[in-house]
Amino acid sequence: MHPRWLSELWRYRDLVYFLAWRDVKVRYKQAVLGGAWAILQPLLTMVVFTLFFSRLAGIPSDGIPYPLFALCGLVLWGYCSGVVAQAGQSLLANSNLITKVYFPRIALPISTALSGLIDFGVGLGCLAVLFVYYGVEPAWALLWAPVFLATLIVLSLSTGMLLAALMVRYRDIKYTIPFFIQLWLFVTPIIYPTSLVPERFQSLIGLNPLVGIVEGFRACLFPGRSVDPMLTAMSVVITAMLFFLGVVYFRRAERAFADVI
């Protein structure tokens, strides 16, 4: 992975910002509620999850009010799933641009990750309001939260980059992404705590890097909970490996993008 691609990307930073802002405008263009969807989506999903999984199914939440427990995971999940889905399609969606103009192709998935930060920030704001409503005062461990949020952003971008590069050559990826995202939701402790996972599977859940991120973020927010160092380390290491793999594969595959897309 030659560092030259970073300097090239920096020269095209204005294009990255333009593409990110374009994605934001397109997302809410002609929408009656506009940007309010960034608030309604996680809140409505939280309400549905609370009714079905907490009230009806009786799923525990480790002593945390279930709406708070669910929204902590949903805010992170909403950003990750949105970036993976949109970044995965970013090259095909901009095929006309790719075949006519030269620019670092990696700018497309990166701009998707950046555009998602606006909704992500709104979701975190909703979470803060809910904390005030429930009277929960975060401990000093909250200072570690940016570490988990940064890891989440890198993980989402890395997965989106890999899927985008693969989709140019293998169009079947387009149909597997929704299934992959749905499956990823159920193997991540969004609806349930990791304590509910059978003991024989506890050693395997850390292979999903999102588990350590979600659990670590929750542990930062609620007093009396501690971050699992093993889960956190596994998440950071796997995310770093995915990022390296994603950049290397993307850079090698992009030479043929204009010919195959």
Backbone as numpy.savetxt, mean C-alpha at the origin, in Angstrom:
# Nx Ny Nz CAx CAy CAz Cx Cy Cz
22.34 -2.82 -10.31 21.48 -1.63 -10.31 22.37 -0.39 -10.31
22.52 0.19 -11.48 23.42 1.34 -11.63 22.77 2.60 -11.07
23.49 3.39 -10.28 22.90 4.59 -9.67 22.51 5.66 -10.69
22.91 5.47 -11.97 22.60 6.48 -12.97 21.10 6.69 -13.14
20.33 5.62 -12.91 18.88 5.75 -13.10 18.28 6.75 -12.11
18.92 6.89 -10.93 18.42 7.85 -9.95 18.63 9.29 -10.42
19.81 9.56 -10.99 20.06 10.91 -11.49 19.16 11.22 -12.68
18.90 10.21 -13.50 17.99 10.41 -14.63 16.58 10.69 -14.15
16.16 9.95 -13.14 14.82 10.17 -12.58 14.72 11.56 -11.96
15.79 12.02 -11.33 15.79 13.35 -10.73 15.63 14.43 -11.79
16.25 14.23 -12.96 16.12 15.22 -14.04 14.67 15.29 -14.54
13.95 14.21 -14.42 12.56 14.17 -14.88 11.58 14.31 -13.72
12.02 14.89 -12.62 11.16 14.99 -11.44 9.90 15.80 -11.70
9.99 16.83 -12.55 8.80 17.62 -12.85 7.74 16.78 -13.55
8.19 15.87 -14.41 7.25 14.98 -15.08 6.58 14.05 -14.07
7.35 13.56 -13.10 6.79 12.68 -12.08 5.70 13.41 -11.31
5.96 14.66 -10.93 4.96 15.45 -10.20 3.73 15.70 -11.07
3.94 15.97 -12.34 2.82 16.21 -13.25 1.95 14.96 -13.38
2.59 13.80 -13.57 1.84 12.55 -13.70 1.07 12.22 -12.42
1.69 12.49 -11.27 1.03 12.22 -10.00 -0.21 13.10 -9.84
-0.05 14.38 -10.15 -1.19 15.30 -10.03 -2.28 14.97 -11.04
-1.88 14.52 -12.24 -2.86 14.10 -13.24 -3.68 12.92 -12.71
-3.02 11.96 -12.06 -3.72 10.80 -11.51 -4.74 11.22 -10.46
-4.38 12.20 -9.64 -5.29 12.68 -8.61 -6.53 13.31 -9.25
-6.32 14.16 -10.26 -7.44 14.84 -10.91 -8.35 13.86 -11.64
-7.75 12.88 -12.33 -8.54 11.89 -13.06 -9.37 11.05 -12.10
-8.80 10.74 -10.93 -9.48 9.87 -9.97 -10.82 10.44 -9.54
-10.90 11.77 -9.38 -12.12 12.37 -8.86 -12.83 13.25 -9.89
-12.41 13.13 -11.15 -13.05 13.93 -12.19 -14.50 13.49 -12.37
-15.40 14.45 -12.38 -16.84 14.24 -12.57 -17.45 13.36 -11.47
-16.76 13.24 -10.34 -17.34 12.51 -9.20 -18.16 13.50 -8.38
-19.38 13.12 -8.05 -20.29 14.03 -7.35 -19.70 14.44 -5.99
-19.14 13.48 -5.28 -18.59 13.75 -3.95 -17.13 14.17 -3.99
-16.49 14.03 -5.15 -15.10 14.46 -5.30 -14.17 13.81 -4.30
-13.34 14.63 -3.68 -12.34 14.13 -2.73 -12.92 13.54 -1.47
-14.24 13.72 -1.24 -14.86 13.15 -0.04 -14.78 11.63 -0.04
-14.59 11.05 -1.22 -14.46 9.59 -1.29 -13.24 9.10 -0.52
-12.23 9.94 -0.42 -11.03 9.55 0.33 -11.35 9.34 1.81
-12.41 10.01 2.30 -12.84 9.85 3.69 -13.88 8.74 3.80
-14.83 8.72 2.85 -15.94 7.78 2.94 -15.52 6.33 2.76
-14.58 6.06 1.86 -14.22 4.68 1.58 -13.71 3.94 2.81
-12.67 4.45 3.50 -12.22 3.70 4.68 -13.24 3.68 5.81
-14.00 4.79 5.98 -14.97 4.83 7.07 -16.12 3.86 6.84
-16.66 3.82 5.62 -17.76 2.91 5.33 -17.30 1.45 5.42
-16.09 1.18 4.93 -15.56 -0.18 5.03 -15.39 -0.57 6.49
-14.93 0.38 7.32 -14.78 0.13 8.75 -16.12 -0.23 9.39
-17.16 0.51 9.02 -18.50 0.24 9.57 -18.98 -1.15 9.18
-18.80 -1.50 7.91 -19.22 -2.83 7.44 -18.45 -3.93 8.16
-17.12 -3.75 8.27 -16.30 -4.75 8.95 -16.71 -4.90 10.41
-17.01 -3.76 11.06 -17.40 -3.80 12.46 -18.71 -4.57 12.64
-19.67 -4.31 11.77 -20.97 -4.99 11.87 -20.86 -6.49 11.62
-20.15 -6.87 10.57 -20.12 -8.28 10.17 -19.09 -9.10 10.94
-17.90 -8.56 11.11 -16.84 -9.37 11.70 -16.76 -9.24 13.22
-17.09 -8.07 13.75 -17.03 -7.90 15.20 -18.35 -8.27 15.85
-19.45 -7.65 15.39 -20.74 -7.88 16.03 -21.31 -9.25 15.72
-21.27 -9.67 14.45 -21.90 -10.93 14.06 -20.96 -12.13 14.22
-19.73 -11.98 13.72 -18.79 -13.11 13.78 -18.03 -13.18 15.10
-18.03 -12.09 15.85 -17.38 -12.09 17.15 -15.87 -12.18 17.10
-15.27 -11.65 16.04 -13.81 -11.68 15.93 -13.21 -10.72 16.95
-12.23 -11.17 17.74 -11.64 -10.30 18.77 -10.72 -9.26 18.16
-10.36 -8.28 18.98 -9.45 -7.22 18.51 -8.39 -6.89 19.54
-8.04 -7.87 20.35 -6.96 -7.73 21.35 -7.16 -6.55 22.29
-8.40 -6.35 22.71 -8.67 -5.29 23.68 -8.78 -3.90 23.10
-8.63 -3.75 21.80 -8.76 -2.45 21.13 -10.19 -2.33 20.62
-10.83 -1.16 20.73 -12.15 -1.00 20.12 -12.09 -1.40 18.64
-13.00 -2.28 18.23 -12.87 -2.86 16.89 -12.86 -1.81 15.77
-13.68 -0.76 15.83 -13.59 0.25 14.76 -12.19 0.83 14.61
-11.52 1.09 15.76 -10.14 1.59 15.71 -9.20 0.53 15.16
-9.38 -0.69 15.63 -8.54 -1.80 15.18 -8.65 -1.96 13.66
-9.88 -1.96 13.15 -10.10 -2.17 11.72 -9.57 -0.99 10.90
-9.84 0.24 11.36 -9.43 1.40 10.58 -7.91 1.52 10.50
-7.20 1.12 11.55 -5.73 1.14 11.52 -5.22 0.30 10.35
-5.81 -0.88 10.19 -5.38 -1.74 9.11 -5.90 -1.28 7.76
-7.14 -0.78 7.73 -7.76 -0.40 6.46 -7.07 0.79 5.81
-6.61 1.74 6.62 -5.92 2.90 6.06 -4.64 2.46 5.35
-3.88 1.56 5.98 -2.66 1.05 5.36 -3.00 0.19 4.15
-4.00 -0.66 4.31 -4.38 -1.56 3.22 -4.91 -0.78 2.03
-5.69 0.27 2.28 -6.25 1.06 1.18 -5.16 1.66 0.32
-4.10 2.18 0.97 -2.99 2.74 0.19 -2.27 1.65 -0.59
-1.93 0.56 0.08 -1.16 -0.51 -0.57 -1.92 -1.12 -1.74
-3.17 -1.50 -1.53 -3.94 -2.14 -2.60 -4.18 -1.18 -3.76
-4.43 0.11 -3.44 -4.65 1.08 -4.50 -3.42 1.30 -5.36
-2.25 1.41 -4.73 -1.01 1.63 -5.47 -0.67 0.39 -6.31
-0.81 -0.80 -5.72 -0.49 -2.03 -6.45 -1.38 -2.17 -7.68
-2.68 -1.93 -7.51 -3.62 -2.07 -8.62 -3.34 -1.04 -9.72
-3.14 0.22 -9.35 -2.96 1.27 -10.35 -1.56 1.26 -10.95
-0.54 1.02 -10.12 0.82 0.97 -10.65 0.98 -0.23 -11.58
0.32 -1.34 -11.24 0.39 -2.51 -12.10 -0.15 -2.25 -13.50
-1.12 -1.35 -13.60 -1.73 -1.03 -14.90 -1.11 0.21 -15.53
-0.18 0.86 -14.84 0.29 2.19 -15.27 0.96 2.18 -16.64
1.70 1.14 -16.98 2.39 1.12 -18.27 1.39 0.91 -19.41
0.48 -0.03 -19.25 -0.52 -0.26 -20.30 -1.45 0.93 -20.46
-1.79 1.58 -19.36 -2.68 2.73 -19.42 -2.04 3.92 -20.11
-0.70 3.95 -20.15 0.02 5.06 -20.80 0.81 4.57 -22.00
0.29 3.56 -22.69 1.01 2.97 -23.82 1.29 3.99 -24.93
0.34 4.89 -25.19 0.56 5.90 -26.24 1.73 6.82 -25.89
1.84 7.15 -24.61 2.94 8.01 -24.16 4.28 7.28 -24.28
4.28 6.01 -23.94 5.52 5.23 -23.95 6.06 5.06 -25.37
5.18 4.88 -26.33 5.63 4.64 -27.71 6.02 5.92 -28.44
5.70 7.07 -27.88 5.96 8.32 -28.61 7.03 9.21 -27.98
7.18 9.14 -26.66 8.08 10.06 -25.96 9.02 9.27 -25.08
10.29 9.73 -25.02 11.22 9.07 -24.09 11.18 9.76 -22.73
11.12 8.96 -21.70 11.27 9.40 -20.32 11.52 8.13 -19.50
12.04 8.25 -18.31 12.24 7.04 -17.49 10.89 6.38 -17.21
10.68 5.19 -17.70 9.38 4.52 -17.56 9.01 4.29 -16.11
10.03 4.20 -15.27 9.78 3.96 -13.86 9.04 5.13 -13.21
9.01 6.27 -13.91 8.29 7.44 -13.41 6.80 7.15 -13.29
6.27 6.24 -14.11 4.83 5.96 -14.08 4.39 5.28 -12.78
4.99 4.14 -12.39 4.58 3.57 -11.09 4.93 4.47 -9.90
6.02 5.22 -10.00 6.39 6.13 -8.90 5.34 7.23 -8.75
4.88 7.76 -9.87 3.86 8.82 -9.79 2.56 8.28 -9.19
2.24 7.02 -9.46 1.05 6.40 -8.86 1.18 6.31 -7.34
2.39 5.91 -6.89 2.62 5.83 -5.44 2.52 7.21 -4.80
3.00 8.24 -5.49 2.93 9.60 -4.95 1.49 10.12 -4.91
0.72 9.85 -5.96 -0.66 10.35 -5.99 -1.51 9.71 -4.90
-1.17 8.48 -4.53 -1.92 7.81 -3.47 -1.68 8.39 -2.09
-0.61 9.17 -1.94 -0.28 9.73 -0.63 -1.32 10.73 -0.14
-2.04 11.36 -1.07 -3.05 12.34 -0.66 -4.19 11.64 0.07
-4.74 10.58 -0.56 -5.80 9.81 0.09 -5.29 9.16 1.37
-4.03 8.73 1.34 -3.42 8.10 2.51 -3.39 9.09 3.68
-2.99 10.31 3.39 -2.95 11.33 4.43 -4.33 11.63 4.99
-5.34 11.66 4.11 -6.72 11.89 4.57 -7.17 10.74 5.47
-6.82 9.51 5.08 -7.18 8.36 5.90 -6.54 8.40 7.27
-5.27 8.81 7.33 -4.59 8.94 8.62 -5.24 10.03 9.48
-5.72 11.09 8.81 -6.44 12.14 9.53 -7.73 11.62 10.15
-8.46 10.78 9.39 -9.68 10.17 9.92 -9.36 9.28 11.13
-8.24 8.57 11.03 -7.81 7.70 12.14 -7.52 8.54 13.38
-6.89 9.69 13.19 -6.57 10.56 14.33 -7.86 11.07 15.00
-8.86 11.39 14.18 -10.14 11.87 14.73 -10.80 10.76 15.54
-10.74 9.53 15.04 -11.35 8.41 15.75 -10.62 8.13 17.07
-9.32 8.36 17.10 -8.57 8.21 18.34 -9.06 9.21 19.38
-9.30 10.44 18.95 -9.81 11.46 19.87 -11.20 11.06 20.36
-12.03 10.55 19.46 -13.40 10.14 19.82 -13.39 9.06 20.90
-12.47 8.09 20.75 -12.40 6.99 21.73 -11.53 7.34 22.94
-10.93 8.51 22.94 -10.12 8.94 24.07 -8.85 8.14 24.26
-8.28 7.63 23.18 -7.05 6.86 23.25 -5.86 7.80 23.07
-4.94 7.76 24.00 -3.76 8.61 23.92 -2.55 7.74 23.52
-2.01 7.95 22.32 -0.85 7.15 21.89 0.35 7.36 22.79
1.18 6.32 22.90 2.39 6.40 23.71 3.54 6.97 22.88
4.74 7.04 23.51 5.90 7.55 22.80 6.30 6.67 21.63
5.82 5.43 21.62 6.14 4.53 20.50 5.61 5.05 19.17
4.71 6.04 19.25 4.18 6.64 18.02 5.29 7.20 17.14
6.41 7.56 17.75 7.53 8.11 16.99 8.10 7.09 15.99
7.81 5.81 16.21 8.28 4.77 15.29 7.34 4.58 14.11
6.15 5.18 14.17 5.16 4.98 13.11 5.69 5.34 11.72
6.45 6.46 11.55 6.95 6.77 10.20 7.80 5.66 9.59
8.48 4.86 10.42 9.28 3.76 9.89 8.38 2.75 9.18
7.24 2.43 9.80 6.32 1.47 9.21 5.59 2.06 8.00
5.29 3.35 8.06 4.63 3.99 6.92 5.57 4.06 5.72
6.84 4.36 5.95 7.81 4.40 4.86 8.01 3.02 4.26
8.06 1.99 5.11 8.19 0.62 4.61 6.99 0.24 3.77
5.80 0.67 4.20 4.58 0.40 3.44 4.65 1.02 2.05
5.11 2.26 1.95 5.19 2.96 0.67 6.16 2.23 -0.26
7.32 1.84 0.27 8.31 1.13 -0.56 7.78 -0.23 -0.99
7.10 -0.94 -0.09 6.53 -2.25 -0.43 5.49 -2.11 -1.53
4.60 -1.13 -1.41 3.55 -0.93 -2.41 4.15 -0.60 -3.77
5.14 0.31 -3.79 5.79 0.69 -5.03 6.52 -0.49 -5.65
7.23 -1.27 -4.84 8.00 -2.39 -5.35 7.09 -3.44 -6.00
5.99 -3.76 -5.33 5.05 -4.73 -5.87 4.41 -4.20 -7.15
4.04 -2.93 -7.16 3.46 -2.33 -8.36 4.41 -2.30 -9.53
5.71 -2.00 -9.27 6.72 -2.00 -10.33 6.86 -3.37 -10.97
6.95 -4.40 -10.14 7.10 -5.76 -10.65 5.91 -6.16 -11.51
4.70 -5.90 -11.01 3.50 -6.28 -11.76 3.38 -5.49 -13.05
3.75 -4.20 -13.02 3.68 -3.37 -14.24 4.60 -3.90 -15.32
5.84 -4.23 -14.94 6.81 -4.74 -15.91 6.39 -6.10 -16.44
5.86 -6.94 -15.57 5.41 -8.27 -16.00 4.19 -8.19 -16.91
3.31 -7.22 -16.65 2.07 -7.13 -17.41 2.31 -6.73 -18.86
3.38 -5.99 -19.12 3.67 -5.60 -20.51 3.90 -6.84 -21.37
4.58 -7.83 -20.82 4.88 -9.06 -21.58 3.83 -10.13 -21.38
3.28 -10.22 -20.17 2.30 -11.27 -19.86 0.98 -10.60 -19.50
0.08 -10.48 -20.46 -1.17 -9.74 -20.24 -2.11 -10.44 -19.26
-1.86 -11.72 -18.99 -2.71 -12.43 -18.04 -2.62 -11.81 -16.65
-1.50 -11.12 -16.37 -1.31 -10.50 -15.06 -2.46 -9.53 -14.77
-2.99 -8.93 -15.81 -4.09 -7.97 -15.65 -5.29 -8.60 -14.94
-5.53 -9.87 -15.23 -6.69 -10.55 -14.65 -6.38 -11.19 -13.30
-5.11 -11.37 -13.01 -4.75 -11.98 -11.73 -4.57 -10.96 -10.61
-4.35 -9.69 -10.97 -4.12 -8.67 -9.95 -5.29 -8.55 -8.97
-6.56 -8.46 -9.44 -7.66 -8.37 -8.47 -7.72 -9.57 -7.53
-7.48 -10.77 -8.07 -7.49 -11.97 -7.22 -6.33 -11.92 -6.23
-5.17 -11.49 -6.69 -3.99 -11.39 -5.82 -4.24 -10.41 -4.68
-4.85 -9.27 -4.99 -5.12 -8.25 -3.97 -6.14 -8.77 -2.96
-7.17 -9.46 -3.45 -8.18 -10.00 -2.54 -7.58 -11.06 -1.62
-6.76 -11.92 -2.17 -6.10 -12.95 -1.36 -5.17 -12.32 -0.33
-4.45 -11.28 -0.75 -3.51 -10.59 0.14 -4.23 -9.97 1.32
-5.47 -9.50 1.09 -6.25 -8.92 2.19 -6.51 -9.96 3.28
-6.87 -11.16 2.87 -7.27 -12.17 3.86 -6.08 -12.81 4.57
-4.88 -12.72 3.99 -3.71 -13.26 4.69 -2.96 -12.17 5.47
-3.57 -11.00 5.55 -3.00 -9.88 6.31 -3.94 -9.57 7.47
-3.42 -9.30 8.66 -4.28 -9.06 9.83 -4.98 -7.70 9.81
-5.87 -7.54 8.83 -6.69 -6.32 8.75 -7.97 -6.53 9.53
-8.63 -7.67 9.28 -9.90 -7.99 9.91 -9.70 -8.62 11.28
-8.63 -9.35 11.44 -8.39 -10.14 12.65 -6.98 -9.85 13.18
-6.72 -10.12 14.47 -5.37 -9.97 15.01 -4.53 -11.20 14.72
-3.22 -11.08 14.76 -2.35 -12.23 14.51 -2.49 -13.28 15.60
-2.97 -12.88 16.77 -3.16 -13.85 17.86 -4.22 -14.89 17.51
-5.04 -14.58 16.51 -6.09 -15.51 16.09 -5.57 -16.57 15.13
-4.38 -16.35 14.57 -3.79 -17.30 13.63 -3.33 -18.54 14.40
-3.68 -19.75 13.93 -3.23 -20.98 14.61 -1.72 -21.00 14.80
-1.28 -21.60 15.90 0.13 -21.58 16.26 1.01 -22.20 15.17
0.52 -23.21 14.48 1.34 -23.87 13.46 1.61 -22.98 12.26
0.83 -21.89 12.12 1.04 -20.97 11.00 1.74 -19.68 11.42
2.00 -19.53 12.72 2.59 -18.28 13.21 3.96 -18.01 12.58
4.72 -19.09 12.34 6.06 -18.91 11.78 6.03 -18.53 10.30
4.85 -18.72 9.66 4.76 -18.44 8.23 4.21 -17.05 7.93
3.46 -16.47 8.87 2.79 -15.21 8.54 3.78 -14.08 8.30
4.99 -14.19 8.89 5.98 -13.14 8.70 6.50 -13.06 7.28
6.26 -14.11 6.48 6.69 -14.07 5.07 5.87 -13.08 4.26
4.72 -12.70 4.81 3.93 -11.63 4.21 4.42 -10.32 4.82
5.18 -9.51 4.09 5.77 -8.30 4.69 4.75 -7.32 5.23
3.52 -7.40 4.73 2.50 -6.47 5.20 2.07 -6.78 6.63
2.28 -8.02 7.08 1.90 -8.39 8.44 2.70 -7.59 9.46
4.02 -7.58 9.31 4.86 -6.83 10.24 4.58 -5.34 10.21
4.23 -4.82 9.02 3.95 -3.39 8.89 2.67 -3.03 9.63
1.60 -3.79 9.39 0.31 -3.50 10.02 0.38 -3.69 11.53
0.96 -4.82 11.96 1.06 -5.09 13.39 1.97 -4.08 14.09
3.06 -3.71 13.44 3.97 -2.73 14.03 3.32 -1.36 14.14
2.56 -0.98 13.11 1.88 0.32 13.13 0.85 0.36 14.25
0.10 -0.72 14.42 -0.89 -0.78 15.51 -0.20 -0.68 16.87
0.92 -1.40 16.99 1.64 -1.40 18.27 2.15 0.00 18.62
2.47 0.80 17.60 2.94 2.17 17.83 1.83 3.08 18.33
0.60 2.76 17.98 -0.50 3.67 18.26 -1.15 3.45 19.61
-1.10 2.21 20.11 -1.83 1.90 21.34 -0.87 1.64 22.50
-1.08 2.31 23.63 -0.20 2.11 24.79 -0.32 0.68 25.32
0.78 0.20 25.87 0.78 -1.15 26.44 1.06 -2.25 25.44
1.27 -1.89 24.18 1.59 -2.90 23.16 3.03 -2.70 22.71
3.68 -3.77 22.35 5.08 -3.68 21.94 5.25 -4.19 20.52
6.19 -3.59 19.80 6.48 -3.99 18.42 7.23 -5.32 18.44
6.80 -6.25 17.59 7.48 -7.54 17.46 8.73 -7.33 16.61
9.92 -7.42 17.19 11.14 -7.13 16.42 11.38 -8.11 15.27
10.98 -9.38 15.46 11.18 -10.37 14.41 10.30 -10.09 13.20
9.01 -9.82 13.46 8.09 -9.50 12.36 8.53 -8.23 11.64
8.95 -7.24 12.42 9.39 -5.97 11.82 10.62 -6.18 10.96
11.59 -6.92 11.46 12.82 -7.17 10.71 12.53 -7.92 9.42
11.64 -8.91 9.49 11.29 -9.68 8.29 10.61 -8.78 7.26
9.73 -7.89 7.71 9.05 -6.98 6.78 10.03 -6.06 6.08
10.96 -5.49 6.86 11.93 -4.56 6.28 12.85 -5.27 5.30
13.34 -6.46 5.67 14.25 -7.20 4.80 13.56 -7.64 3.51
12.36 -8.20 3.63 11.63 -8.66 2.44 11.27 -7.48 1.54
10.88 -6.37 2.14 10.55 -5.17 1.36 11.77 -4.66 0.61
12.93 -4.64 1.27 14.17 -4.20 0.62 14.53 -5.12 -0.54
14.34 -6.42 -0.35 14.62 -7.39 -1.42 13.67 -7.19 -2.60
12.39 -6.95 -2.30 11.42 -6.71 -3.37 11.73 -5.44 -4.13
12.17 -4.41 -3.40 12.50 -3.15 -4.07 13.69 -3.34 -5.01
14.72 -4.01 -4.53 15.89 -4.27 -5.36 15.50 -5.08 -6.59
14.74 -6.15 -6.38 14.29 -7.00 -7.49 13.43 -6.22 -8.46
12.52 -5.39 -7.91 11.62 -4.62 -8.76 12.34 -3.64 -9.64
13.31 -2.90 -9.07 14.06 -1.92 -9.86 14.91 -2.61 -10.92
15.62 -3.68 -10.53 16.49 -4.38 -11.48 15.69 -4.96 -12.64
14.59 -5.65 -12.31 13.79 -6.26 -13.39 13.13 -5.19 -14.26
12.62 -4.13 -13.62 11.96 -3.07 -14.38 12.94 -2.41 -15.35
14.14 -2.10 -14.86 15.14 -1.42 -15.70 15.56 -2.30 -16.88
15.66 -3.59 -16.65 16.05 -4.48 -17.75 14.91 -4.67 -18.75
13.69 -4.76 -18.24 12.55 -5.01 -19.12 12.14 -3.78 -19.91
12.43 -2.58 -19.39 11.92 -1.37 -20.04 12.52 -1.12 -21.41
13.66 -1.75 -21.71 14.25 -1.57 -23.04 13.32 -2.05 -24.14
12.45 -3.01 -23.81 11.58 -3.58 -24.83 10.14 -3.10 -24.69
9.86 -2.21 -23.72 8.48 -1.78 -23.49 7.84 -1.21 -24.75
8.55 -0.31 -25.41 7.97 0.37 -26.60 7.71 -0.62 -27.73
8.43 -1.73 -27.77 8.26 -2.71 -28.85 7.14 -3.70 -28.58
6.94 -4.03 -27.30 5.97 -5.06 -26.98 4.63 -4.54 -26.50
4.60 -3.30 -26.01 3.37 -2.80 -25.38 2.23 -2.63 -26.39
